[in-house]
Amino acid sequence: MQLKYLIIFICWLFTSLHVSAQTKGEKFEPPKEADNLKNLITPDAASLKEAKTIYTGYCTPCHGDKGEGNGIAAAGLSIKPADHTSVAVQNQTDGALFWEMTTGHNPMPSYKLMFTEKQRWELVNYIRTLAKKPKH
């Protein structure tokens, strides 16, 4: 089963890198309507663990282990992946983050068909755990 996901991911990665190399993207902004999407999934240990597993398998190649946008595949992309630890990302609404991963944008694919709605909301909750901690 894990081999199947690895093969799917590798195919996606090569496709994304190819598309990225061919097109220059602009800064991506989700539509204002996305802010109205509400996250009904309460983060708990089990859902965050599941989301971390998904994030590690599918998001870290571009976003990095800590979500800073510096994954191994990031160097080959014409558009730098989002830094999930940043204030800019953390200030986005849950709905905007959900919309981005559901819809996708160059070079990030849509995850609408790969992950259930619940899994995508759990990923939003997991991204919230990546926020940079204030320095004292």
TORKOL-4160 file (C-alpha; in steps of 0.2 Angstrom, whole numbers, padded with zeros to 4 digits, m for minus):
136
<pt num="1" X="0000" Y="0000" Z="0000"/>
<pt num="2" X="0014" Y="0012" Z="0004"/>
<pt num="3" X="0023" Y="0008" Z="m0012"/>
<pt num="4" X="0007" Y="0013" Z="m0021"/>
<pt num="5" X="0007" Y="0030" Z="m0013"/>
<pt num="6" X="0025" Y="0032" Z="m0016"/>
<pt num="7" X="0023" Y="0029" Z="m0035"/>
<pt num="8" X="0008" Y="0041" Z="m0035"/>
<pt num="9" X="0018" Y="0054" Z="m0027"/>
<pt num="10" X="0033" Y="0052" Z="m0038"/>
<pt num="11" X="0022" Y="0054" Z="m0053"/>
<pt num="12" X="0014" Y="0069" Z="m0046"/>
<pt num="13" X="0031" Y="0077" Z="m0042"/>
<pt num="14" X="0038" Y="0074" Z="m0059"/>
<pt num="15" X="0022" Y="0082" Z="m0067"/>
<pt num="16" X="0023" Y="0096" Z="m0055"/>
<pt num="17" X="0041" Y="0100" Z="m0059"/>
<pt num="18" X="0038" Y="0099" Z="m0077"/>
<pt num="19" X="0023" Y="0111" Z="m0076"/>
<pt num="20" X="0033" Y="0122" Z="m0065"/>
<pt num="21" X="0048" Y="0123" Z="m0077"/>
<pt num="22" X="0036" Y="0128" Z="m0091"/>
<pt num="23" X="0026" Y="0142" Z="m0082"/>
<pt num="24" X="0029" Y="0156" Z="m0072"/>
<pt num="25" X="0016" Y="0158" Z="m0058"/>
<pt num="26" X="0010" Y="0173" Z="m0049"/>
<pt num="27" X="0007" Y="0175" Z="m0030"/>
<pt num="28" X="m0008" Y="0164" Z="m0026"/>
<pt num="29" X="m0023" Y="0172" Z="m0017"/>
<pt num="30" X="m0038" Y="0161" Z="m0012"/>
<pt num="31" X="m0055" Y="0170" Z="m0016"/>
<pt num="32" X="m0063" Y="0179" Z="m0002"/>
<pt num="33" X="m0077" Y="0166" Z="m0002"/>
<pt num="34" X="m0064" Y="0153" Z="0005"/>
<pt num="35" X="m0064" Y="0163" Z="0021"/>
<pt num="36" X="m0082" Y="0157" Z="0024"/>
<pt num="37" X="m0077" Y="0139" Z="0024"/>
<pt num="38" X="m0078" Y="0133" Z="0042"/>
<pt num="39" X="m0067" Y="0119" Z="0050"/>
<pt num="40" X="m0078" Y="0108" Z="0060"/>
<pt num="41" X="m0064" Y="0096" Z="0064"/>
<pt num="42" X="m0058" Y="0098" Z="0082"/>
<pt num="43" X="m0039" Y="0095" Z="0083"/>
<pt num="44" X="m0035" Y="0080" Z="0095"/>
<pt num="45" X="m0020" Y="0069" Z="0096"/>
<pt num="46" X="m0027" Y="0055" Z="0085"/>
<pt num="47" X="m0032" Y="0067" Z="0071"/>
<pt num="48" X="m0015" Y="0077" Z="0072"/>
<pt num="49" X="m0005" Y="0061" Z="0071"/>
<pt num="50" X="m0015" Y="0055" Z="0055"/>
<pt num="51" X="m0012" Y="0073" Z="0048"/>
<pt num="52" X="0006" Y="0072" Z="0052"/>
<pt num="53" X="0008" Y="0056" Z="0043"/>
<pt num="54" X="0000" Y="0063" Z="0027"/>
<pt num="55" X="0010" Y="0079" Z="0029"/>
<pt num="56" X="0026" Y="0069" Z="0030"/>
<pt num="57" X="0022" Y="0058" Z="0015"/>
<pt num="58" X="0015" Y="0071" Z="0003"/>
<pt num="59" X="0019" Y="0089" Z="0009"/>
<pt num="60" X="0037" Y="0088" Z="0016"/>
<pt num="61" X="0046" Y="0085" Z="m0001"/>
<pt num="62" X="0041" Y="0103" Z="m0005"/>
<pt num="63" X="0037" Y="0111" Z="0012"/>
<pt num="64" X="0051" Y="0103" Z="0022"/>
<pt num="65" X="0051" Y="0093" Z="0038"/>
<pt num="66" X="0046" Y="0108" Z="0048"/>
<pt num="67" X="0035" Y="0116" Z="0035"/>
<pt num="68" X="0047" Y="0130" Z="0031"/>
<pt num="69" X="0045" Y="0129" Z="0012"/>
<pt num="70" X="0063" Y="0121" Z="0010"/>
<pt num="71" X="0059" Y="0103" Z="0006"/>
<pt num="72" X="0071" Y="0093" Z="m0006"/>
<pt num="73" X="0059" Y="0096" Z="m0021"/>
<pt num="74" X="0058" Y="0115" Z="m0018"/>
<pt num="75" X="0074" Y="0119" Z="m0026"/>
<pt num="76" X="0067" Y="0113" Z="m0043"/>
<pt num="77" X="0052" Y="0123" Z="m0042"/>
<pt num="78" X="0050" Y="0140" Z="m0050"/>
<pt num="79" X="0038" Y="0146" Z="m0037"/>
<pt num="80" X="0044" Y="0144" Z="m0019"/>
<pt num="81" X="0033" Y="0133" Z="m0008"/>
<pt num="82" X="0023" Y="0142" Z="0006"/>
<pt num="83" X="0032" Y="0143" Z="0023"/>
<pt num="84" X="0018" Y="0135" Z="0034"/>
<pt num="85" X="0027" Y="0142" Z="0049"/>
<pt num="86" X="0026" Y="0160" Z="0043"/>
<pt num="87" X="0014" Y="0173" Z="0050"/>
<pt num="88" X="0007" Y="0176" Z="0033"/>
<pt num="89" X="0001" Y="0157" Z="0032"/>
<pt num="90" X="m0004" Y="0156" Z="0050"/>
<pt num="91" X="m0014" Y="0172" Z="0047"/>
<pt num="92" X="m0024" Y="0164" Z="0033"/>
<pt num="93" X="m0041" Y="0158" Z="0038"/>
<pt num="94" X="m0044" Y="0139" Z="0040"/>
<pt num="95" X="m0056" Y="0141" Z="0025"/>
<pt num="96" X="m0042" Y="0148" Z="0014"/>
<pt num="97" X="m0029" Y="0135" Z="0018"/>
<pt num="98" X="m0042" Y="0121" Z="0015"/>
<pt num="99" X="m0047" Y="0129" Z="m0002"/>
<pt num="100" X="m0029" Y="0130" Z="m0007"/>
<pt num="101" X="m0026" Y="0112" Z="m0004"/>
<pt num="102" X="m0042" Y="0107" Z="m0011"/>
<pt num="103" X="m0041" Y="0117" Z="m0027"/>
<pt num="104" X="m0022" Y="0117" Z="m0029"/>
<pt num="105" X="m0012" Y="0130" Z="m0039"/>
<pt num="106" X="0004" Y="0130" Z="m0049"/>
<pt num="107" X="0015" Y="0120" Z="m0044"/>
<pt num="108" X="0004" Y="0112" Z="m0030"/>
<pt num="109" X="m0008" Y="0100" Z="m0036"/>
<pt num="110" X="m0026" Y="0098" Z="m0030"/>
<pt num="111" X="m0029" Y="0086" Z="m0016"/>
<pt num="112" X="m0048" Y="0085" Z="m0018"/>
<pt num="113" X="m0047" Y="0068" Z="m0025"/>
<pt num="114" X="m0032" Y="0061" Z="m0015"/>
<pt num="115" X="m0038" Y="0066" Z="0002"/>
<pt num="116" X="m0055" Y="0066" Z="0010"/>
<pt num="117" X="m0063" Y="0082" Z="0016"/>
<pt num="118" X="m0060" Y="0077" Z="0034"/>
<pt num="119" X="m0041" Y="0073" Z="0030"/>
<pt num="120" X="m0039" Y="0090" Z="0022"/>
<pt num="121" X="m0047" Y="0099" Z="0037"/>
<pt num="122" X="m0035" Y="0088" Z="0048"/>
<pt num="123" X="m0021" Y="0095" Z="0038"/>
<pt num="124" X="m0026" Y="0112" Z="0041"/>
<pt num="125" X="m0026" Y="0109" Z="0060"/>
<pt num="126" X="m0009" Y="0101" Z="0058"/>
<pt num="127" X="m0002" Y="0116" Z="0048"/>
<pt num="128" X="m0008" Y="0127" Z="0063"/>
<pt num="129" X="0004" Y="0117" Z="0074"/>
<pt num="130" X="0019" Y="0122" Z="0063"/>
<pt num="131" X="0018" Y="0140" Z="0068"/>
<pt num="132" X="0034" Y="0148" Z="0074"/>
<pt num="133" X="0035" Y="0150" Z="0093"/>
<pt num="134" X="0038" Y="0168" Z="0099"/>
<pt num="135" X="0056" Y="0171" Z="0105"/>
<pt num="136" X="0057" Y="0177" Z="0123"/>
